[in-house]
Amino acid sequence: MKKKRIAILGSTGSIGTQALEVIGAFPDVFEVEVLTARRNAGLLIRQAMQFKPNHVVIADESKYAMVQEALQHLPVKVYAGEQSIEQVVEMPSIDMVLTALVGFSGLLPTIRAIKAGKHIALANKETLVVAGELITRLAAEHHVAILPVDSEHSAIFQCLAGEFHNRVEKIILTASGGPFLGKSLQYLETVTPEQALRHPNWNMGAKVTIDSATLMNKGLEAIEARWLFHLRPDQIEVLIHPQSIIHSIVQFEDSSMKAQMSLPDMRLPILYALSYPERFKTSFPRLDFTRYPMLTFSKPDVQVFRNLSIALECMKKGGNLPCIMNAANEIAVEAFLKHKIPFLQIPVLIEKCLEKIHPLASPTLEEYRHTDEETRKYALSLLA
């Protein structure tokens, strides 16, 4: 069988490193063609030495010499800069692009990869949050499959296997509730980034972990699900499920429901996206139901965790509002991580940006880019 050649955008992050672990477990099936990193040159070098891709890109141009020198004895071509990431995905030697970049930075490389006819394993939810209508239209035009890597969207995709001809009544996205589940507004007034980064179930990057703590992550996933599965906003529901065993649920029009279940392990949805439509035998830990005698569910508290309600409202209104929200959230999360604003100021900053930036009903790609830039400038001015 011909090996599937994978480009991993963001190989040094949480998803990227776990994807390489998966690829390393199936050397007869997968081959690493491209690795990219933003600034973690040291880890990128170690990954390149292990997997020997044909191409490596370091976005931080100041790290180019370091990477080039370290890999000069290997048959690895080294590039630098954000534009190199956009260009490298078009190479004919790539079969699939795993987009594991964080935030808005994943949008343009994903568009270039789709236009080049590459199938996408999507771990960068912001791509569909910012420009879901544009991305799904391009994927259809270029006959490209977008395979979800997020555990919740992978769960829905798995539940829909063999059911694509049947009408979906609604989907239910499950959320662990993060480290502050059940906490009051008074408690959240003084929480620290260190506390917010202690997720009870998942090992994720800092940005995604903070989004989980604010429930923004679930709002982003709702918008992503709308475009991935061609749903109306009223067909998407969010439930808190602290055990993170049921990853999401699909309800069909006959009232039947399907749920995908497994232990919380991102390697499983990564492997499913890379290997679809096949399933490979793994050594991943198996779910023992006797250790989970009770699975619980509750409605999210959108009065305390306002980011979720903001995201759901932006999903309903559409246009460039999700783009504004996403850009403002990225600035707010970074400010919180650097102790510049308290936890409860994250939704406040987002709302101020939504009030200030001009809404557009049907943005072009250039208008999305302008919206993102304008929002970031305004958000940063609020922090000055």
C-alpha positions in Angstrom: 0.0 0.0 0.0 1.3 3.5 -0.9 2.1 5.6 2.1 0.0 8.6 2.8 2.3 11.7 2.9 1.4 14.2 5.6 2.2 17.8 6.0 1.8 18.9 9.7 1.3 22.7 10.1 2.1 23.4 13.7 4.1 20.2 14.5 5.5 21.4 17.8 2.2 22.1 19.4 0.0 19.7 21.4 -1.9 18.3 18.4 1.3 18.3 16.2 3.3 16.3 18.7 0.5 13.8 19.2 0.1 13.4 15.4 3.7 12.6 15.1 3.3 10.0 17.8 0.4 8.4 15.8 2.4 8.6 12.6 5.4 7.0 14.3 3.2 4.1 15.4 2.2 3.3 11.8 5.4 3.8 9.7 4.2 1.5 6.9 1.1 3.6 6.4 2.1 7.3 7.0 5.1 9.4 6.0 5.9 12.9 7.1 6.4 15.2 4.1 6.4 18.6 5.8 6.8 19.9 9.3 6.3 23.6 10.3 6.6 25.5 13.6 6.1 29.1 14.6 9.2 29.6 16.8 10.0 26.4 18.7 13.1 25.7 16.6 14.7 23.2 19.1 11.7 20.8 19.0 11.3 21.2 15.2 14.9 20.2 14.7 14.5 17.1 16.9 11.3 16.2 15.0 13.0 16.6 11.6 15.9 14.5 12.7 13.5 11.7 13.8 11.0 11.8 10.9 13.3 13.2 8.1 10.6 15.1 6.2 11.5 16.5 2.8 10.6 20.1 3.9 10.7 22.1 7.1 9.4 25.6 7.8 10.2 27.8 10.7 7.9 30.8 10.7 10.2 32.9 12.9 12.8 34.0 10.4 15.3 34.8 13.1 15.5 31.0 13.8 16.2 30.0 10.2 20.0 29.9 10.6 19.7 27.7 13.7 17.4 25.2 11.9 19.4 25.2 8.7 22.7 24.5 10.4 21.3 21.7 12.5 19.7 19.9 9.5 22.4 20.6 6.9 23.6 17.0 6.9 20.1 15.7 6.2 18.2 15.7 2.9 15.8 18.2 4.4 15.0 21.6 2.7 14.6 24.4 5.2 12.4 27.5 4.7 11.4 30.4 6.9 8.5 32.9 7.2 4.7 32.8 7.3 4.5 32.9 3.5 6.6 29.8 3.2 4.0 27.9 5.2 1.3 29.0 2.7 3.5 28.0 -0.2 4.7 24.7 1.0 1.2 23.2 1.3 0.9 23.3 -2.5 3.7 20.9 -3.1 2.5 17.9 -5.3 4.2 15.4 -3.0 1.6 16.1 -0.2 -1.5 13.9 0.1 -3.0 15.4 3.3 -2.5 18.6 5.3 -3.0 18.5 9.1 -3.7 22.1 10.1 -2.7 22.3 13.8 -1.8 26.0 13.8 -3.4 28.1 16.6 -5.9 30.9 15.8 -6.3 33.0 12.6 -2.9 31.9 11.3 -4.4 28.7 10.1 -6.8 30.3 7.6 -4.6 31.2 4.7 -2.5 28.0 4.6 -5.7 26.0 4.7 -7.2 28.0 1.8 -4.0 27.5 -0.3 -4.0 23.7 0.5 -7.7 23.4 -0.5 -7.0 25.2 -3.8 -4.1 22.8 -4.4 -6.5 19.9 -4.0 -5.1 18.6 -0.7 -7.4 16.8 1.7 -7.5 18.6 5.1 -7.3 17.1 8.6 -8.6 20.1 10.5 -7.5 20.8 14.0 -7.6 24.6 13.6 -11.2 25.4 14.5 -10.7 29.1 14.0 -10.5 28.5 10.2 -14.2 27.6 10.0 -15.1 30.1 12.8 -13.7 33.0 10.8 -14.6 32.0 7.3 -16.7 28.8 7.4 -18.9 29.7 4.4 -15.9 30.5 2.2 -13.9 27.4 3.3 -16.8 24.9 2.8 -17.5 26.4 -0.7 -13.9 26.1 -1.7 -13.7 22.5 -0.5 -16.7 21.6 -2.6 -15.4 23.4 -5.6 -12.0 21.6 -5.4 -13.4 18.2 -4.3 -11.5 18.3 -1.1 -12.5 16.4 2.1 -12.3 18.2 5.4 -11.8 15.6 8.1 -12.3 16.9 11.7 -9.7 16.4 14.3 -11.4 18.0 17.3 -12.7 15.2 19.5 -16.3 16.5 19.4 -16.4 16.9 15.6 -14.7 13.6 15.1 -17.4 12.1 17.3 -20.1 13.6 15.2 -18.4 12.5 12.0 -18.1 8.9 13.3 -21.7 8.9 14.3 -22.8 10.0 10.8 -20.8 7.3 9.1 -23.3 5.3 7.0 -26.0 7.9 7.9 -25.2 10.7 5.6 -28.5 10.1 3.7 -30.5 10.4 6.9 -31.7 13.8 8.2 -30.2 15.1 11.4 -32.5 16.7 13.9 -29.8 18.1 16.1 -26.3 17.5 17.4 -25.2 17.7 21.0 -21.6 18.9 21.7 -20.4 17.8 25.1 -18.0 20.0 27.2 -16.1 19.0 30.3 -16.8 22.3 31.9 -13.1 23.0 32.3 -11.3 23.6 35.6 -13.9 26.1 36.9 -17.1 24.0 36.5 -19.6 25.1 39.1 -17.6 28.1 40.3 -19.3 31.4 40.9 -18.6 34.8 39.4 -17.1 35.9 42.8 -14.7 33.0 42.7 -13.7 33.7 39.1 -12.8 37.3 39.9 -9.4 36.3 41.3 -8.5 33.1 39.3 -5.0 33.0 37.8 -3.7 31.7 34.5 -2.0 28.9 36.3 -5.3 27.8 37.7 -7.1 28.1 34.4 -4.4 26.0 32.7 -5.1 23.0 35.0 -7.6 21.2 32.8 -9.1 18.1 34.5 -9.3 15.8 31.5 -7.3 17.0 28.4 -3.7 17.8 27.7 -3.9 20.8 25.3 -2.0 24.0 24.4 -2.4 27.1 26.5 -4.8 29.0 24.2 -7.2 26.1 23.8 -7.0 25.3 27.6 -8.0 28.9 28.5 -10.8 28.8 25.9 -12.0 25.6 27.6 -12.0 27.4 31.0 -14.1 30.3 29.6 -16.3 27.9 27.5 -15.3 29.9 24.4 -13.9 26.7 23.0 -17.4 25.2 22.9 -18.7 28.3 21.2 -16.0 28.0 18.6 -16.8 24.3 18.2 -20.5 25.1 17.7 -19.7 27.5 14.8 -17.3 25.0 13.3 -19.9 22.2 13.5 -22.4 24.4 11.7 -20.2 24.6 8.7 -18.7 21.1 8.8 -22.1 19.4 9.0 -24.3 21.9 7.2 -26.5 22.7 10.2 -28.7 25.6 11.3 -27.7 27.3 14.6 -30.9 25.9 16.2 -29.7 22.4 15.5 -26.7 22.7 17.8 -26.9 22.1 21.5 -24.2 22.2 24.2 -24.2 20.0 27.3 -21.7 19.8 30.2 -20.4 16.3 30.6 -17.6 16.4 33.2 -16.3 12.8 32.6 -15.4 13.5 28.9 -16.4 9.9 27.9 -19.2 10.8 25.5 -17.6 13.1 23.0 -20.7 14.2 21.2 -24.2 13.0 20.1 -26.2 13.0 17.0 -30.0 12.9 17.1 -31.9 11.8 14.0 -35.4 12.8 12.9 -36.8 9.5 14.1 -35.6 10.4 17.7 -32.8 7.8 17.6 -29.5 9.1 19.0 -25.9 8.0 18.4 -23.0 8.8 20.7 -19.3 8.2 20.2 -17.5 7.2 23.4 -13.9 6.7 24.4 -11.4 7.8 27.0 -10.2 11.4 26.5 -7.2 10.9 24.2 -6.6 13.2 21.2 -4.6 10.5 19.5 -7.8 8.7 18.6 -9.5 11.5 16.6 -6.1 12.3 15.0 -5.7 8.8 13.8 -9.2 8.6 12.5 -8.8 11.7 10.5 -5.5 10.5 9.0 -6.7 6.9 8.3 -10.3 7.5 7.3 -12.3 5.5 6.2 -10.2 2.7 7.8 -9.7 2.0 11.5 -6.3 0.7 12.7 -5.6 -1.4 15.7 -4.0 0.6 18.5 -2.6 0.1 21.9 -4.5 3.1 23.3 -6.1 2.5 26.7 -9.6 1.0 26.6 -12.7 2.3 28.4 -13.6 0.2 31.4 -17.3 1.1 32.2 -16.9 -0.2 35.8 -14.6 2.8 36.4 -17.3 5.2 35.2 -20.5 3.9 36.8 -22.2 7.3 36.3 -22.1 9.7 33.4 -23.6 13.1 34.2 -24.9 15.9 32.1 -26.1 19.5 32.8 -26.8 22.7 30.9 -23.9 25.2 30.7 -24.2 28.3 32.9 -24.0 31.1 30.3 -24.6 33.8 32.9 -21.2 32.9 34.6 -19.4 31.8 31.4 -20.6 34.5 29.0 -18.2 33.6 26.3 -20.4 30.7 25.2 -23.5 32.9 24.9 -21.4 35.5 22.9 -20.2 32.8 20.5 -23.7 31.3 20.0 -25.1 34.8 19.3 -22.4 35.5 16.8 -23.1 32.1 15.1 -26.8 33.1 14.7 -26.0 36.5 13.2 -23.1 35.3 11.0 -21.2 37.5 8.6 -17.9 38.8 10.0 -19.1 38.7 13.7 -17.4 35.4 14.4 -14.2 36.8 12.9 -14.4 39.8 15.2 -15.1 37.6 18.2 -12.3 35.3 17.4 -9.7 38.0 16.9 -10.8 39.8 20.1 -10.7 36.5 22.0 -7.2 35.7 20.9 -6.0 39.1 22.1 -7.9 38.7 25.4 -6.6 35.2 26.1 -3.0 36.3 25.5 -3.5 39.3 27.8 -4.9 37.1 30.5 -2.0 34.6 30.2 0.4 37.5 30.6 -1.5 38.7 33.7 -2.6 42.0 32.0 -6.3 41.5 32.5 -8.4 39.4 34.9 -10.3 36.3 33.8 -13.7 38.0 33.8 -12.5 40.8 31.6 -12.1 38.4 28.6 -15.8 38.5 27.6 -15.9 42.3 28.3 -13.1 43.0 25.8 -14.8 40.7 23.2 -18.1 42.6 23.6 -16.4 46.0 23.2 -14.9 44.8 20.0 -18.2 43.5 18.7 -19.8 46.9 19.4 -17.0 48.9 17.7 -16.0 47.0 14.6 -18.3 47.4 11.6 -20.4 44.3 10.8 -20.5 42.8 7.3 -23.1 40.3 6.1 -21.2 38.5 3.4 -17.4 39.3 3.7 -14.8 38.5 1.0 -11.5 37.0 2.0 -9.9 40.4 2.0 -12.7 41.8 4.2 -12.1 38.9 6.6 -8.4 39.8 6.8 -9.2 43.5 7.3 -11.8 42.6 10.0 -9.2 40.5 11.8 -6.5 43.2 11.6 -8.9 46.0 12.7 -10.2 44.0 15.6 -6.8 43.2 16.9 -5.7 46.8 16.7 -8.7 48.0 18.6 -8.5 45.2 21.2 -4.8 46.1 21.8 -5.8 49.8 22.2 -8.2 48.8 24.9 -5.3 47.1 26.8 -3.0 50.2 26.5 
